[in-house]
């Protein structure tokens, strides 16, 4: 009998490089097409033209992507150091084992709880890059609980991702789109549509993940091969093995308290308190002593500094031998190099879109074509969603897509007497949907790489769920455009 050929997964870097080259080819095809842009010197609207990407644009794009994503990359490096120190204390490994033993027979409840917590982070402050460190942690936890690494990765990605898809307070998605719209909007209406999208897609995702988890737990098969699972266990270490006499020491409990506190404070830092409650925002003024920016004004540089500080605190509490500290710092930095290379290469596509003007032309030409065709509001809403799904492949950044699209779409929708609030959520939901699987999203590719789940395996496994989420979102937004216009 012929030996069965070993199945190979697509290389992440090759996927991203192919996308970069494909977008560059599109810029050549669209070369010379005109669109309305903003003159950087005068700030006035002027006619611009798409420029085909040059050889230097293409080869320099990954370097420009590294610079463009510099704040995110710095955050991921600091998060890597934080997690390396945490791992060295033994608190992470022991905590996973204690948790799994405590939840024996109730592991599915853990999936629902964790997914919902991640979704809250997604809908409130756009939890995306911040999830990278959780992939390996949750993958190891789910393997120890009798599931497979995919369950852990799905818990993080779909949990946070469905929250972002239905962003309520997220300043990087809904906030950016409202700010760029240039017309008056009713925030209460936006919240209602966002909550329906958020909770609806969360429930669909949680049901899908737990159904698969039950199948794996029952020994009916994982989508990952035995070899892939073996590689995952080797990468995760002994945290996938449950000891019968496992218990946390006092030091390890202290480390886990700091670990939990670190993420709570980070969440509070990203929530836009200034736009929610001025009294709370003013009361938090004293917190600026930590990073120079108070809670509510944080971005990735502040979060990076915070995690670095908390990593030092965990090392002081949990490391018996303080000589291990610097090796932990170096190892944590090293572990995130490949992740950050993925983030930089993913951002390179956005750089090409920006420098050539391709993104602005695509948005303007598409929206102009839709509105000129005299479509009724519901049909426009559906086609606008399809359009923004396509645009999100090229511009995965929620704030980037909002700055490209909202200034063009919102005034047109308002002029037609249709629901601007729904059009804003179309932008947000389409981008959130695509960022559940697109290879141009750096934190997805980086997180899956840490969990040792190949991207093509993720897409194959999630395809049915993604189709359901796409249809659900399209129906909600189409009805919203019809009812609210």
URFENRA-V714603 format. One line per field, one symbol per residue. ss: DSSP state (a for helix, b for strand, c for the rest). burial: + if it has 9 or more other ideal C-beta (glycine too) atoms within 8 Angstrom, else -. A space follows every 10 residues. Layout:
ss: ???
burial: ???
This chain:
ss: cccccccccc caaaaaaaaa aaaaaaaaac cccbbbbbcc ccccbbbbbc ccccaaaaaa aaaaaaaaca aaaaaaaaaa aaaaaaaaac aaaaaaaaaa aaccccaaaa aaaaaaaaaa aaaaacccaa aaaaaaaaaa aaaaccccaa aaaaaaaaaa aaaaaccccc cccaaaaaaa acccccaaaa aaaaaaaaaa aaaaaaaaaa aaaaaaaccc cccccaaaaa aaaaaaaaaa ccccccccca aaaaaaaaaa aaaaaaaaaa ccaaaacaaa aaaaaaaaaa acccccccca aaaaaaaaaa aaaaaaaacc cccaaaaaaa aaaaacaaaa aaaaaaaaaa aaaaaacaaa aaaaaaaaaa aaccccaaaa aaaaaaaaaa aaaacccaaa aaaaaaaaaa aaaaacccca aaaaaaaaaa aaaacccccc caaaaaaaaa acccaaaaaa aaaaaaaaaa aaaaaaaaaa aaaac
burial: ---------+ -++-+++-++ +-++-+++-+ +-+-+++-+- -------+++ +++---++-- ++-+++-++- ++++++++++ ++++++++++ ++++++++++ +-+---++-+ ++-+++++++ ++++++++++ ++++++++++ +++++-++++ ++++++++++ ++++++++++ ++++++++-+ +---+---++ +-++++++++ ++-+++-+++ -++++++--- ---+---++- +++--+--++ -----+-+-- ++++++-++- ++--++++++ +++--+---+ +--+---+-+ +--+++++-+ ++++++++++ +++++-+++- ---++--++- +++-++--++ ++++++++++ +++-++++++ +++++++--+ +---+-++-+ +++++++++- ++++++-+++ ++++++++++ ++++-+-+++ ++++++++++ ++++++++++ ++++++++++ +++++-+++- ++--++-+++ -+++-+++++ ++-++
